[in-house]
Amino acid sequence: MKVIGYGDNVADRYVNQNMMYPGGNCVNFAVYAKKSGVESAYLGCWGADKEAKMIQRALNDIGVDISRCRTETGTVTERCDVNLIHGERIFLQDDDRENLHGAMILTEEEVEYLRGFDLIHCSCYAEEESQLRKLEDTEALITFDFSEEDEYRKDEYLTQVCPHIDFALFSCEHMDNDEIRIFLKRIFEKGVPYVLATMGTRGQILYNGRKYYEGMVRLTEAVDTMGAGDSFFTSFLMSLLKSGWRKNMPMEEKAIREAFEYAAEFSAKNCLISGAFGYGQKIK
């Protein structure tokens, strides 16, 4: 069993602590999958800078395969500036530098490489939407994180992505449960067999077109909430894979319940780590 995160890598910079940590949705996925006991890899483009080297060192140490990544000369790693206030990460601003490394356009060789995985994960921050159709004829499950921004919930964007994926995640803490159920049905009707909404301390709701399943949280005194949603989604998927779930197969209700429990515990423990998964260093 092998999984891969395909897409973004980011340096999370904690401005009020003068620290930076490796991160990015697809990097986080690969790390949390490995920590869940599943062989994992990361595929993406590196900037040519110290931030990229920081992320590479961390992934190598954790045992995530990064052998097929590319470095784009003359580009830099995206930075995400945050403040950490009483364990809660507060996003400050987007990186508006012009020489950020771009999306990784897949070659035929890279598509063939991705065929060797059971699950391929991507996200709205990776800018790889146009590449998803290249993966349709693989045997891999395609999962996608839409995060919480309204721009990734517009019909035009959903129509571009939804027909090409098997499992979608949305952060819906700002919505009430009735709104979420209506929204999840809307996403299912756009072609996604499984849709999961996370709701912060209120738990989660999974929809499969027939039934809504409610999840749980393990409350903890968080050191850092960075990566809380990523760690939940990843560990939820890894539990399902371990149960035997694969592409075009139904999920067993028992496996769903067990996945909710495992992911709640995994994500709670991850909130006790600084950064998305540690490995911080001074900014200067």
C-alpha positions in Angstrom: 0.0 0.0 0.0 1.5 3.3 -1.1 0.1 6.9 -1.2 1.5 10.2 -2.5 0.9 13.9 -2.0 1.1 15.8 -5.3 1.3 19.5 -5.2 2.2 22.3 -2.8 5.1 22.8 -0.4 5.3 25.8 1.9 7.5 27.3 4.6 5.2 28.3 7.5 6.8 31.3 9.1 5.8 32.1 12.7 6.5 35.8 12.7 6.0 36.3 16.5 8.4 33.5 17.3 11.0 34.1 14.6 10.6 30.4 13.6 9.7 28.6 10.4 8.5 25.1 9.8 8.0 22.8 6.8 4.4 22.6 5.6 2.0 22.8 2.7 -1.2 20.6 2.3 0.4 18.0 0.1 3.6 17.8 2.1 1.6 17.5 5.3 -0.4 14.7 3.7 2.7 12.7 2.9 4.1 13.1 6.4 0.9 12.2 8.2 0.4 9.1 6.0 3.9 8.0 6.9 3.3 8.6 10.6 0.1 6.5 10.2 2.2 3.6 9.1 1.7 3.8 5.3 4.5 4.1 2.7 4.3 7.6 1.3 5.9 9.9 -1.2 5.7 13.6 -2.2 5.8 14.9 -5.8 6.2 18.6 -6.5 8.5 21.4 -7.5 11.0 22.9 -5.1 12.2 26.5 -5.0 16.0 27.0 -5.1 16.3 28.3 -1.5 16.9 27.5 2.1 13.2 27.0 2.8 13.1 24.2 0.2 16.1 22.6 1.8 14.5 22.7 5.2 11.4 20.8 3.9 13.6 18.3 2.0 15.6 17.5 5.2 12.5 16.9 7.2 10.9 14.6 4.6 14.1 12.7 4.2 14.4 12.2 8.0 10.8 11.1 8.3 11.2 8.6 5.4 8.9 10.2 2.7 10.2 9.5 -0.8 10.9 12.8 -2.6 13.1 11.3 -5.4 10.9 12.3 -8.3 10.5 16.0 -7.3 12.0 18.8 -9.4 13.8 22.0 -8.5 13.0 25.1 -10.5 16.1 27.3 -10.7 15.6 30.9 -10.0 12.4 30.4 -8.0 11.6 30.5 -4.3 9.4 28.5 -1.9 6.1 30.0 -0.9 5.9 31.5 2.5 2.9 31.4 4.8 3.2 34.0 7.6 1.3 33.3 10.8 1.3 34.3 14.4 0.7 31.7 17.1 -1.6 32.9 19.9 -2.3 30.5 22.8 -1.8 27.5 20.5 -4.0 28.9 17.7 -2.3 29.7 14.4 -3.5 33.0 12.9 -2.8 33.5 9.2 -1.4 37.0 8.4 -1.0 37.3 4.6 -0.3 35.6 1.3 3.1 35.5 -0.3 2.9 37.9 -3.2 6.5 37.5 -4.5 6.6 37.1 -8.3 9.2 34.3 -8.5 7.4 31.6 -6.6 7.8 28.2 -8.1 4.7 27.2 -10.1 2.5 24.2 -10.6 4.1 20.9 -11.6 2.8 19.9 -15.1 2.9 16.2 -15.3 4.9 14.4 -18.0 3.9 11.0 -19.3 6.7 9.5 -17.3 5.3 11.1 -14.1 1.8 9.9 -14.8 3.2 6.4 -15.2 5.0 6.8 -11.9 1.7 7.9 -10.2 0.0 4.7 -11.4 2.0 2.8 -8.8 0.1 4.4 -5.9 -3.2 3.4 -4.2 -4.1 7.0 -3.4 -3.0 10.4 -4.8 -3.8 13.5 -2.8 -3.9 17.0 -4.1 -5.3 20.4 -2.9 -6.7 23.7 -4.0 -3.5 25.4 -3.1 -1.4 23.3 -5.5 -2.7 24.8 -8.7 -2.8 21.4 -10.3 -6.5 21.3 -11.3 -5.7 21.0 -15.0 -3.7 17.9 -14.3 -6.3 15.8 -12.6 -7.9 14.5 -15.8 -4.5 12.9 -16.6 -5.0 10.6 -13.6 -8.5 9.4 -14.4 -7.5 6.1 -15.9 -5.2 5.2 -13.0 -6.3 2.7 -10.3 -5.5 5.2 -7.6 -8.1 7.0 -5.5 -7.9 10.7 -6.1 -8.5 12.9 -3.0 -8.7 16.6 -2.9 -8.8 19.3 -0.1 -10.9 22.3 -1.0 -10.1 24.1 2.3 -12.4 26.9 3.5 -12.2 29.8 1.0 -15.3 30.7 -1.0 -13.4 30.9 -4.2 -13.0 27.1 -4.2 -16.8 26.6 -3.8 -17.9 28.5 -6.9 -19.6 26.3 -9.6 -16.9 27.0 -12.2 -14.2 25.7 -9.9 -16.2 22.7 -8.6 -17.1 21.7 -12.2 -13.4 21.8 -13.1 -12.4 19.5 -10.2 -15.2 17.3 -8.9 -15.7 15.0 -11.9 -12.0 13.9 -11.6 -11.8 13.0 -7.8 -13.1 10.3 -5.5 -13.1 12.0 -2.2 -13.4 15.7 -1.2 -12.7 17.5 2.0 -14.1 20.9 2.9 -13.5 23.0 6.1 -16.9 24.1 7.2 -16.5 25.4 10.7 -18.3 28.6 9.8 -21.5 26.8 8.6 -24.3 25.2 10.7 -25.0 21.5 10.3 -28.1 21.9 8.1 -26.2 24.1 5.7 -23.4 21.6 5.6 -25.7 18.7 4.8 -27.2 20.6 1.9 -23.7 21.6 0.7 -22.3 18.0 0.9 -25.2 16.8 -1.2 -24.5 19.5 -3.8 -20.9 18.3 -4.1 -21.9 14.7 -4.4 -24.2 15.6 -7.2 -21.3 17.1 -9.0 -19.7 13.7 -9.2 -17.8 13.1 -5.9 -18.6 9.7 -4.3 -17.5 10.8 -0.8 -17.5 14.2 0.7 -16.2 15.1 4.2 -16.8 18.3 6.1 -14.7 19.2 9.1 -16.3 21.6 11.7 -13.6 22.3 14.2 -14.5 21.3 17.7 -18.0 20.3 16.5 -16.6 17.2 14.7 -17.2 16.1 11.1 -19.9 15.0 8.7 -19.3 12.4 5.9 -21.8 12.0 3.0 -21.8 9.1 0.5 -25.0 9.9 -1.4 -27.1 7.7 0.8 -26.3 8.5 4.4 -24.7 11.2 6.6 -22.1 9.9 9.2 -21.1 12.1 12.1 -17.6 12.0 13.5 -15.9 13.2 16.7 -13.1 15.2 18.2 -10.6 14.6 20.9 -10.3 17.9 22.8 -6.8 18.7 23.9 -4.8 21.8 25.2 -3.2 22.5 21.8 0.4 23.6 21.5 -0.2 24.5 17.8 -3.3 23.9 15.6 -1.3 24.1 12.4 -2.1 21.0 10.4 -5.1 20.0 12.5 -7.4 19.5 9.5 -4.7 18.0 7.3 -3.8 15.4 10.0 -7.4 14.5 10.5 -8.2 14.0 6.8 -5.0 12.0 6.1 -5.3 9.7 9.1 -9.0 9.2 8.3 -8.1 8.1 4.8 -5.2 5.9 5.9 -7.5 4.0 8.3 -10.0 3.4 5.5 -7.2 2.1 3.2 -6.0 -0.2 6.0 -9.6 -1.6 6.2 -9.3 -2.6 2.5 -11.2 0.3 0.9 -10.0 1.0 -2.6 -11.2 2.8 -5.8 -14.8 2.0 -6.9 -15.4 0.1 -3.7 -18.1 0.9 -1.1 -17.0 1.9 2.5 -18.1 -0.4 5.3 -19.9 1.4 8.1 -17.6 -0.2 10.7 -14.6 1.0 8.8 -16.0 4.6 8.7 -16.6 4.6 12.5 -13.1 3.2 13.2 -11.6 5.8 10.8 -13.4 8.6 12.7 -12.0 7.4 16.0 -8.4 6.9 14.7 -8.3 10.3 13.0 -9.7 12.1 16.1 -6.9 10.6 18.2 -4.2 11.2 15.6 -5.1 14.9 15.0 -5.4 15.6 18.7 -1.8 14.3 19.2 -0.6 16.3 16.3 -1.8 19.5 18.0 0.8 18.9 20.7 3.6 19.4 18.1 5.0 22.8 17.0 4.4 23.6 13.3 2.5 21.2 11.1 4.9 18.3 12.1 7.9 19.9 13.8 11.4 20.4 12.3 11.4 24.1 12.9 14.4 26.4 12.6 15.1 30.1 13.2 14.0 32.4 10.4 17.3 34.4 10.6 
